[in-house]
C-alpha cells in the first residue's frame, strides 16, 4: 500500500472492516437486517459494548445503516448499506476460511507453542 494520504486513509478503512468483529457483523447482516440482541447472540464472545462500538464504527463509515422504528418499546434494526453489501463476498469468504481451518490452526498453534516452550527450557539450561 502506498504511503500517501489516500493510502493511509485506505489502511484506516481496512483496519475497520478487517477487525476481529466487523467481518462477522458484515457477514451476518449480509443474510438480512438484524436487531442488536440477535447479532449479539450470533457472535460468540462479543460483549454488548464491543458490538455497540463495532456497529457505530461501521455506521459512521457508511457500511451499516441503523433504523429506529417508532414503536413501544423502540425497535432498532441494523442492515448493510448498498456499499456495505459490496463487502459481502470478501467478508463471507474470510469468515468461512477461518471456520474451515480452525482445527488446523489450533494444531499449528499447539505445535508452535510446544516448540517454543522446548526452546525456552533449553535456553534456561544453558549457562
VMD Tcl script that draws the C-alpha trace (Angstrom):
set ca {
  {0.00 0.00 0.00}
  {1.34 3.42 -0.89}
  {2.48 5.86 1.78}
  {0.24 8.63 0.53}
  {-2.65 10.33 2.31}
  {-5.06 8.15 0.31}
  {-3.07 5.03 1.21}
  {-3.17 5.92 4.90}
  {-6.91 6.51 4.75}
  {-7.41 3.19 2.93}
  {-5.43 1.48 5.70}
  {-7.76 3.06 8.26}
  {-10.81 1.60 6.47}
  {-9.13 -1.80 6.07}
  {-8.40 -1.77 9.80}
  {-12.12 -1.19 10.44}
  {-13.54 -3.84 8.13}
  {-10.79 -6.33 8.91}
  {-11.00 -6.17 12.67}
  {-11.99 -9.06 14.87}
  {-15.72 -8.29 14.99}
  {-16.59 -6.27 11.88}
  {-16.18 -9.16 9.45}
  {-18.62 -11.25 11.46}
  {-21.14 -8.39 11.71}
  {-20.90 -7.73 7.96}
  {-21.27 -11.42 7.18}
  {-24.35 -11.79 9.41}
  {-26.01 -8.62 8.12}
  {-25.46 -9.94 4.61}
  {-28.13 -12.53 5.38}
  {-30.74 -9.90 6.37}
  {-31.34 -6.94 8.69}
  {-30.98 -7.89 12.35}
  {-31.63 -6.43 15.75}
  {-28.83 -5.75 18.23}
  {-29.56 -8.69 20.54}
  {-29.89 -11.04 17.60}
  {-26.40 -10.06 16.43}
  {-25.06 -10.42 19.96}
  {-26.46 -13.95 20.28}
  {-24.98 -14.97 16.92}
  {-21.47 -13.63 17.56}
  {-19.82 -15.82 20.15}
  {-17.73 -13.91 22.65}
  {-18.65 -10.33 21.73}
  {-19.60 -8.03 24.58}
  {-22.50 -5.62 24.42}
  {-20.08 -2.69 24.48}
  {-17.86 -4.08 21.71}
  {-20.87 -4.78 19.48}
  {-22.07 -1.20 20.04}
  {-18.63 0.20 19.20}
  {-18.36 -2.01 16.10}
  {-21.83 -1.08 14.82}
  {-21.22 2.63 15.40}
  {-17.94 2.50 13.50}
  {-19.48 0.61 10.60}
  {-22.41 3.03 10.55}
  {-20.03 6.02 10.58}
  {-18.16 4.59 7.58}
  {-21.42 4.07 5.67}
  {-21.23 0.28 5.72}
  {-24.16 -0.33 8.09}
  {-27.43 1.55 8.45}
  {-29.38 1.85 11.70}
  {-33.15 2.15 11.54}
  {-35.21 3.08 14.60}
  {-38.89 2.15 14.36}
  {-41.33 4.40 16.29}
  {-42.99 1.66 18.31}
  {-43.10 0.92 22.03}
  {-40.72 -0.42 23.06}
  {-38.45 1.11 20.41}
  {-37.16 -1.35 17.82}
  {-33.80 -0.84 16.13}
  {-32.52 -2.82 13.17}
  {-29.13 -2.86 11.52}
  {-28.59 -3.64 7.85}
  {-25.86 -3.37 5.29}
  {-25.98 -0.31 3.09}
  {-25.57 -0.77 -0.65}
  {-21.86 -0.01 -0.21}
  {-21.66 -2.43 2.70}
  {-23.22 -5.16 0.55}
  {-20.25 -4.91 -1.80}
  {-18.09 -6.27 1.06}
  {-20.17 -9.44 1.40}
  {-18.09 -11.67 -0.87}
  {-14.82 -10.75 0.82}
  {-16.21 -10.87 4.38}
  {-18.05 -14.16 3.91}
  {-15.05 -15.77 2.25}
  {-12.75 -14.77 5.12}
  {-15.18 -15.90 7.82}
  {-15.75 -19.27 6.05}
  {-11.99 -19.71 5.60}
  {-11.40 -19.17 9.32}
  {-14.21 -21.56 10.31}
  {-12.98 -24.22 7.85}
  {-9.40 -24.12 9.10}
  {-9.99 -23.85 12.86}
  {-8.74 -27.37 13.62}
  {-5.60 -26.93 11.50}
  {-4.86 -23.56 13.08}
  {-5.35 -24.98 16.59}
  {-2.96 -27.86 15.76}
  {-0.37 -25.45 14.35}
  {-0.60 -23.22 17.40}
  {-0.19 -26.17 19.76}
  {2.86 -27.39 17.82}
  {4.40 -23.91 17.74}
  {3.76 -23.37 21.45}
  {5.30 -26.74 22.32}
  {8.43 -25.97 20.23}
  {8.69 -22.53 21.82}
  {8.38 -23.99 25.31}
  {11.10 -26.56 24.49}
  {13.41 -23.87 23.14}
  {12.82 -21.71 26.20}
  {13.53 -24.65 28.52}
  {16.76 -25.39 26.63}
  {17.81 -21.76 26.82}
  {17.34 -21.78 30.59}
  {19.57 -24.88 30.90}
  {22.44 -23.29 29.02}
  {24.77 -21.27 31.28}
}
mol new
graphics top color blue
foreach p $ca { graphics top sphere $p radius 0.5 }
foreach p [lrange $ca 0 end-1] q [lrange $ca 1 end] { graphics top cylinder $p $q radius 0.2 }
display resetview
